Amino acid sequence: MLTLYSRAALLPAALLLASLAACSGGGGGSSAPTPTPTPPVVEAGLSPAAQLGELIFKDQSLSASGKQSCATCHSPDNAHGPTNNLSAQLGGANGDVQGFRAAPSLRYLNQNPAFFFAKDGTPTGGIDRDGRAQSLAEQAERPFLAPHEMANASKQEVIDRLKKAPYVEQFRAQFGAAILDNAEQAFGRMTFALQKYQLEDEEFHPFDSKYDQFLAGKVKLSDQELRGLALFNDPAKGNCIGCHTSARGGDGAAPLFTDFTFDNLGVPRNKKLAATADPAYFDLGLCGPDRTDLAARADLCGAFKVPTLRNVATRQTFFHNGAFDNLKDVVAFYVRRDTNPEEWYPTGADGVVQKFNDLPPQYRKNVNTTEVPYNRQPGMAPALSPGEIDDVVKFLGTLTDGYKSNP
């Protein structure tokens, strides 16, 4: 997410010491000079801008609470995703404000295209669950300023915090002695550095899962994993391959397990999200509320980005609203959503299952009900049996980075 530079756990300690030093100056009647902060160590092999990006990524002092960094929600120790099972992460000035969406992993975004409409009109690409950010640098802007994340009131406030960081002189040396005099420009350099870090550091795109090694002929998959792969690819069974490409590209490139498109799956409403206490609140993905340029596209309401399935087995919450906390349940939802809707949605006073209950009624027609495995009706057999669901889950476990075979 040791030679001259390192990824060791020295960074948080260095930042904490720097913060304490900054707070102690002029307080308690002490006349002792504030010591010059020691710049933290970073990853070897990165460009100077990417090295700064790593420091910024892990710097909790850049938040209003002083306790949240990019790495807080995108931990390098958990595939650059959350380390907990919260439906949405907490932020704000006191660390007690819940967000609106589950935090995604930041891995494998280096090959993500900017948002566009394909020739057939299919929305494709972009970063964030609604595709609104056109680059990693643009994606990095919002967390610094969002009230439910790092909660800075302005870009100037972010830069004022940066001025106290132990690596501030590195920042000036890289971007100019007067760069911090202009908050807009300095903030732009910060997000540029964050983008460079994510593009350059191989931890964000290692391609070293068991499946990668299987494709390279270095390891074998177990019988159950092979069954799961076959079901994953079978257009009459899991049909996961419809959105999550599993084969190498024509140029031999490793599969990303996403086609960068958007889909409306009718995920159940998650009452663990505080926002849902308001019955009028709905997260409609491409058509709002966070994204505003497609608000008039009623046909896109409820569609969210198809994520990569790489490292999906490391996650503890799933889908845009964190409605699921178990990977087996996620696969079961895909294949039993339409055959057994009572398993996933509440039943109204009239005894009718309130299917697709996290969408206003006028948008429920947008839910994907035509592709396998969604083309089922109550009383029909699901596309996968319980044993086959287990096989697919087992295969998905082969997509976790950092696989090491037993000696």
C-alpha positions as CSV (number, residue, x, y, z in Angstrom):
1,M,0.0,0.0,0.0
2,L,15.8,-1.6,4.4
3,T,18.2,0.2,2.6
4,L,18.0,4.0,2.1
5,Y,14.2,3.7,2.0
6,S,11.9,1.2,3.6
7,R,8.3,0.1,4.0
8,A,8.9,-0.7,7.7
9,A,6.5,0.3,10.4
10,L,8.7,3.3,11.2
11,L,6.5,5.7,9.3
12,P,3.6,6.0,11.7
13,A,6.0,6.5,14.6
14,A,7.9,9.1,12.7
15,L,4.7,11.0,11.9
16,L,3.5,10.7,15.5
17,L,6.8,12.2,16.8
18,A,6.6,15.0,14.3
19,S,3.1,15.8,15.3
20,L,4.0,15.8,19.0
21,A,7.0,18.1,18.2
22,A,4.8,20.5,16.3
23,C,2.2,20.6,19.1
24,S,4.8,21.2,21.8
25,G,6.3,24.4,20.4
26,G,5.4,27.4,22.5
27,G,3.3,25.4,25.0
28,G,3.6,24.8,28.7
29,G,6.1,27.7,29.1
30,S,9.0,25.6,27.6
31,S,11.7,27.6,25.8
32,A,13.3,24.5,24.3
33,P,13.6,24.7,20.5
34,T,11.4,22.4,18.5
35,P,13.5,19.7,17.0
36,T,13.7,19.4,13.2
37,P,11.5,16.5,12.2
38,T,13.3,13.5,10.6
39,P,11.8,12.6,7.3
40,P,10.3,9.1,7.3
41,V,11.7,6.3,5.2
42,V,10.0,5.1,2.1
43,E,10.2,2.4,-0.6
44,A,13.4,2.1,-2.6
45,G,13.2,2.2,-6.4
46,L,10.4,4.8,-6.6
47,S,10.8,8.2,-8.2
48,P,11.1,11.2,-5.9
49,A,7.5,12.1,-6.6
50,A,6.3,8.6,-5.9
51,Q,8.3,8.5,-2.7
52,L,6.4,11.6,-1.6
53,G,3.2,10.0,-2.6
54,E,3.9,7.1,-0.2
55,L,4.6,9.5,2.6
56,I,1.4,11.4,1.9
57,F,-0.6,8.1,1.6
58,K,0.4,7.0,5.1
59,D,0.3,10.4,6.8
60,Q,-2.5,10.6,9.4
61,S,-1.6,14.2,10.3
62,L,-3.1,15.4,7.1
63,S,-6.6,14.6,8.4
64,A,-8.7,16.8,10.7
65,S,-8.7,14.0,13.4
66,G,-5.0,13.4,13.1
67,K,-5.8,9.7,13.0
68,Q,-6.8,8.9,9.4
69,S,-4.7,8.5,6.3
70,C,-5.3,7.0,2.9
71,A,-3.8,3.8,4.3
72,T,-6.4,3.7,7.1
73,C,-9.1,2.6,4.6
74,H,-6.7,1.2,2.0
75,S,-4.3,-0.8,4.1
76,P,-1.2,-2.3,2.2
77,D,-1.6,-5.2,4.6
78,N,-5.0,-6.1,3.2
79,A,-4.7,-5.7,-0.5
80,H,-5.1,-1.9,-0.1
81,G,-8.6,-2.3,1.2
82,P,-10.2,-2.0,4.7
83,T,-9.1,-4.3,7.5
84,N,-12.5,-4.4,9.2
85,N,-16.0,-5.5,8.4
86,L,-17.7,-2.1,8.6
87,S,-20.3,-1.5,5.9
88,A,-18.7,2.0,5.4
89,Q,-15.6,3.4,7.1
90,L,-15.6,6.0,9.8
91,G,-14.0,9.4,9.4
92,G,-14.7,13.1,10.3
93,A,-13.0,15.4,12.7
94,N,-13.6,13.0,15.6
95,G,-13.5,9.7,13.6
96,D,-17.1,9.0,14.3
97,V,-18.8,9.9,11.0
98,Q,-19.9,7.0,8.8
99,G,-19.5,7.1,5.1
100,F,-22.0,6.1,2.5
101,R,-20.2,3.4,0.5
102,A,-17.9,0.5,1.3
103,A,-14.3,1.4,0.6
104,P,-12.9,-0.5,-2.4
105,S,-9.4,-1.9,-2.8
106,L,-7.0,0.4,-4.7
107,R,-5.2,-2.5,-6.4
108,Y,-5.0,-2.8,-10.2
109,L,-6.3,0.6,-10.9
110,N,-3.2,1.4,-12.9
111,Q,-4.8,-0.1,-16.0
112,N,-8.3,1.4,-15.4
113,P,-9.4,3.6,-18.4
114,A,-11.0,7.0,-17.9
115,F,-14.8,7.0,-18.1
116,F,-16.3,6.7,-21.6
117,F,-19.4,5.3,-23.4
118,A,-18.5,2.4,-25.7
119,K,-19.9,2.4,-29.2
120,D,-22.9,0.4,-28.1
121,G,-23.6,2.9,-25.4
122,T,-22.2,0.9,-22.5
123,P,-20.7,3.1,-19.7
124,T,-17.2,2.0,-19.1
125,G,-14.2,2.9,-17.0
126,G,-13.6,5.7,-14.5
127,I,-12.5,5.4,-10.9
128,D,-14.8,5.2,-7.8
129,R,-17.8,3.1,-7.7
130,D,-19.7,5.5,-9.9
131,G,-16.7,6.1,-12.3
132,R,-16.7,9.8,-11.8
133,A,-12.9,10.2,-11.2
134,Q,-11.0,10.2,-14.4
135,S,-7.6,9.5,-12.9
136,L,-6.0,8.3,-9.7
137,A,-5.0,11.9,-9.0
138,E,-8.6,13.0,-9.3
139,Q,-9.7,10.1,-7.1
140,A,-7.3,11.2,-4.4
141,E,-8.8,14.7,-4.1
142,R,-12.1,13.9,-2.4
143,P,-11.0,12.0,0.7
144,F,-9.0,15.0,2.0
145,L,-12.0,17.2,1.9
146,A,-15.0,14.9,2.4
147,P,-16.7,15.5,5.8
148,H,-17.0,11.7,6.4
149,E,-13.4,11.1,5.6
150,M,-10.3,13.2,6.4
151,A,-12.7,16.2,6.8
152,N,-10.5,19.1,6.0
153,A,-12.5,22.3,5.4
154,S,-10.5,23.4,2.4
155,K,-7.4,22.7,0.3
156,Q,-5.7,25.5,2.2
157,E,-6.3,23.5,5.4
158,V,-4.7,20.4,3.9
159,I,-1.7,22.4,2.8
160,D,-1.4,24.0,6.3
161,R,-1.1,20.5,7.7
162,L,1.4,19.5,5.0
163,K,3.6,22.4,6.1
164,K,4.0,20.7,9.4
165,A,4.9,17.3,7.9
166,P,8.4,15.9,8.5
167,Y,8.9,15.6,4.7
168,V,7.8,19.1,3.8
169,E,11.3,20.0,2.7
170,Q,11.3,17.0,0.3
171,F,8.1,18.4,-1.1
172,R,9.5,21.8,-1.7
173,A,12.7,20.3,-3.2
174,Q,10.5,18.3,-5.6
175,F,7.9,20.9,-6.6
176,G,9.6,24.3,-6.0
177,A,10.5,26.4,-3.0
178,A,7.4,28.5,-3.2
179,I,4.9,25.7,-4.0
180,L,3.2,25.9,-0.6
181,D,2.3,29.5,-1.2
182,N,-0.4,28.5,-3.5
183,A,-2.8,26.0,-2.0
184,E,-4.5,25.0,-5.2
185,Q,-1.2,24.2,-6.9
186,A,0.3,22.4,-3.9
187,F,-2.8,20.3,-3.5
188,G,-2.6,19.3,-7.1
189,R,1.1,18.3,-6.6
190,M,0.0,16.1,-3.6
191,T,-2.6,14.2,-5.6
192,F,-0.1,13.9,-8.5
193,A,2.4,12.3,-6.1
194,L,-0.3,9.9,-4.8
195,Q,-1.0,8.9,-8.4
196,K,2.7,8.4,-9.1
197,Y,3.0,6.2,-6.0
198,Q,0.1,4.0,-7.0
199,L,1.4,3.7,-10.6
200,E,5.0,2.9,-9.6
201,D,4.8,0.7,-6.5
202,E,4.3,-2.9,-7.6
203,E,2.4,-3.6,-4.4
204,F,-0.6,-2.0,-6.1
205,H,-0.4,-4.4,-9.0
206,P,1.8,-7.4,-8.2
207,F,0.1,-10.1,-10.3
208,D,1.5,-12.8,-8.1
209,S,-1.6,-14.7,-7.0
210,K,-1.9,-18.5,-7.2
211,Y,-4.0,-18.0,-10.3
212,D,-1.2,-15.9,-11.9
213,Q,1.3,-18.6,-11.1
214,F,-1.1,-21.2,-12.5
215,L,-1.3,-19.4,-15.8
216,A,2.4,-19.2,-15.8
217,G,2.6,-23.0,-15.4
218,K,4.4,-22.7,-12.0
219,V,1.7,-24.2,-9.8
220,K,-1.4,-26.4,-10.1
221,L,-4.9,-25.7,-8.9
222,S,-6.6,-28.2,-6.7
223,D,-9.5,-30.2,-8.1
224,Q,-12.0,-28.0,-6.3
225,E,-10.3,-24.8,-7.6
226,L,-10.4,-26.2,-11.1
227,R,-14.1,-27.0,-10.8
228,G,-14.7,-23.5,-9.5
229,L,-12.8,-22.0,-12.5
230,A,-14.9,-24.0,-14.9
231,L,-18.1,-22.9,-13.3
232,F,-16.8,-19.3,-13.2
233,N,-16.3,-19.4,-16.9
234,D,-19.3,-21.5,-17.9
235,P,-21.9,-19.1,-19.6
236,A,-24.7,-21.5,-18.5
237,K,-23.6,-21.7,-14.9
238,G,-21.8,-19.0,-13.0
239,N,-21.2,-16.9,-16.1
240,C,-18.9,-14.7,-14.0
241,I,-16.7,-14.3,-17.1
242,G,-19.4,-12.1,-18.6
243,C,-18.0,-9.2,-16.6
244,H,-14.9,-10.6,-14.9
245,T,-12.4,-11.6,-17.6
246,S,-10.3,-14.6,-16.5
247,A,-8.2,-15.3,-19.6
248,R,-5.0,-13.6,-20.7
249,G,-5.4,-10.8,-23.2
250,G,-4.4,-11.2,-26.8
251,D,-1.0,-9.6,-25.9
252,G,-0.5,-12.1,-23.1
253,A,-1.4,-9.6,-20.4
254,A,-2.7,-11.0,-17.1
255,P,-6.4,-10.9,-16.7
256,L,-7.8,-8.1,-14.5
257,F,-11.1,-9.9,-13.6
258,T,-13.1,-6.8,-14.7
259,D,-14.3,-5.4,-18.0
260,F,-14.6,-1.9,-16.4
261,T,-18.4,-1.7,-17.2
262,F,-21.3,-1.0,-14.8
263,D,-24.1,-3.3,-13.7
264,N,-27.3,-3.0,-11.7
265,L,-27.6,-6.0,-9.4
266,G,-30.5,-4.9,-7.2
267,V,-28.4,-5.4,-4.0
268,P,-30.5,-5.4,-0.8
269,R,-30.7,-2.2,1.3
270,N,-28.2,-2.2,4.1
271,K,-29.7,-0.9,7.3
272,K,-26.2,-0.8,8.9
273,L,-25.7,2.4,6.9
274,A,-26.8,5.4,8.9
275,A,-28.0,7.2,5.7
276,T,-30.7,4.5,5.1
277,A,-32.5,5.7,8.2
278,D,-34.0,8.3,5.8
279,P,-36.5,6.3,3.7
280,A,-35.9,8.9,0.9
281,Y,-32.2,8.2,0.7
282,F,-31.0,6.1,-2.2
283,D,-27.5,5.7,-3.7
284,L,-28.1,5.4,-7.4
285,G,-24.5,5.1,-8.6
286,L,-24.0,6.5,-12.1
287,C,-26.9,8.9,-11.8
288,G,-26.2,10.2,-8.3
289,P,-26.1,11.5,-5.7
290,D,-22.3,11.8,-5.7
291,R,-22.0,11.8,-9.5
292,T,-24.1,14.6,-11.1
293,D,-23.3,14.7,-14.8
294,L,-25.5,11.7,-15.6
295,A,-28.4,12.7,-13.3
296,A,-30.8,12.8,-16.3
297,R,-29.9,9.3,-17.4
298,A,-32.7,7.4,-15.6
299,D,-31.7,4.2,-17.4
300,L,-28.4,4.2,-15.6
301,C,-29.8,4.7,-12.1
302,G,-28.6,2.0,-9.8
303,A,-25.6,0.9,-11.8
304,F,-22.3,0.6,-10.2
305,K,-18.8,-0.2,-11.4
306,V,-17.9,-3.9,-11.9
307,P,-14.9,-4.3,-9.6
308,T,-11.9,-6.5,-10.1
309,L,-12.2,-9.8,-8.3
310,R,-8.6,-9.9,-7.5
311,N,-8.1,-10.1,-3.7
312,V,-11.9,-10.5,-3.3
313,A,-11.3,-13.2,-0.7
314,T,-9.5,-10.7,1.5
315,R,-12.5,-8.5,1.8
316,Q,-15.0,-8.5,4.7
317,T,-17.7,-6.3,3.1
318,F,-19.0,-6.6,-0.4
319,F,-20.9,-4.5,-2.9
320,H,-21.2,-0.7,-3.0
321,N,-23.2,-0.5,0.2
322,G,-21.4,-3.2,2.2
323,A,-24.6,-5.3,2.4
324,F,-22.8,-8.6,2.6
325,D,-19.9,-9.7,4.9
326,N,-19.3,-13.2,3.6
327,L,-18.0,-14.2,0.2
328,K,-20.1,-17.4,0.1
329,D,-23.2,-15.4,0.6
330,V,-22.2,-13.1,-2.2
331,V,-21.9,-15.9,-4.7
332,A,-25.2,-17.4,-3.3
333,F,-26.9,-14.1,-3.8
334,Y,-25.9,-14.0,-7.5
335,V,-27.5,-17.4,-8.2
336,R,-30.4,-17.4,-5.8
337,R,-31.5,-13.7,-5.9
338,D,-34.3,-14.5,-8.4
339,T,-35.1,-18.1,-7.4
340,N,-35.3,-17.4,-3.7
341,P,-35.7,-13.7,-3.2
342,E,-37.1,-14.2,0.3
343,E,-33.5,-15.1,1.4
344,W,-32.2,-11.6,0.6
345,Y,-35.1,-9.1,0.8
346,P,-37.7,-8.2,3.5
347,T,-41.3,-9.3,3.3
348,G,-43.9,-6.6,3.5
349,A,-47.1,-6.6,5.6
350,D,-48.9,-7.9,2.5
351,G,-46.6,-11.0,2.5
352,V,-44.9,-9.9,-0.7
353,V,-41.1,-10.0,-0.9
354,Q,-39.8,-6.4,-1.4
355,K,-37.3,-7.3,-4.1
356,F,-34.7,-4.7,-5.1
357,N,-35.6,-2.7,-2.1
358,D,-32.6,-0.4,-2.3
359,L,-33.9,1.3,-5.4
360,P,-37.0,3.5,-5.9
361,P,-39.7,1.6,-7.7
362,Q,-39.3,3.5,-10.9
363,Y,-35.7,2.3,-11.3
364,R,-36.2,-1.3,-10.4
365,K,-36.7,-2.1,-14.1
366,N,-33.0,-1.2,-14.5
367,V,-31.8,-4.3,-12.6
368,N,-30.1,-7.0,-14.6
369,T,-32.6,-9.8,-15.0
370,T,-31.7,-11.1,-18.4
371,E,-28.1,-12.5,-18.1
372,V,-27.2,-15.8,-16.5
373,P,-27.5,-16.4,-13.6
374,Y,-30.1,-13.7,-13.1
375,N,-32.6,-15.0,-15.7
376,R,-34.4,-17.2,-13.2
377,Q,-37.8,-17.2,-11.6
378,P,-39.0,-18.5,-8.2
379,G,-39.5,-22.3,-8.4
380,M,-36.6,-22.7,-10.9
381,A,-33.3,-24.3,-9.9
382,P,-30.5,-21.8,-9.2
383,A,-27.6,-21.8,-11.7
384,L,-25.3,-23.2,-9.1
385,S,-25.9,-25.8,-6.4
386,P,-24.6,-25.3,-2.8
387,G,-21.6,-27.5,-3.6
388,E,-20.9,-25.6,-6.8
389,I,-21.1,-22.3,-4.9
390,D,-18.4,-23.7,-2.6
391,D,-16.3,-24.5,-5.6
392,V,-16.5,-21.0,-7.0
393,V,-15.6,-19.5,-3.6
394,K,-12.6,-21.8,-3.5
395,F,-11.5,-20.6,-6.9
396,L,-11.9,-17.0,-5.9
397,G,-9.4,-17.6,-3.2
398,T,-6.7,-18.2,-5.8
399,L,-6.9,-14.5,-6.8
400,T,-5.3,-13.3,-3.6
401,D,-1.9,-11.6,-4.1
402,G,1.3,-12.9,-2.5
403,Y,0.8,-16.6,-3.0
404,K,3.7,-18.8,-1.9
405,S,3.5,-22.5,-2.6
406,N,4.6,-24.9,0.1
407,P,8.3,-25.9,-0.2
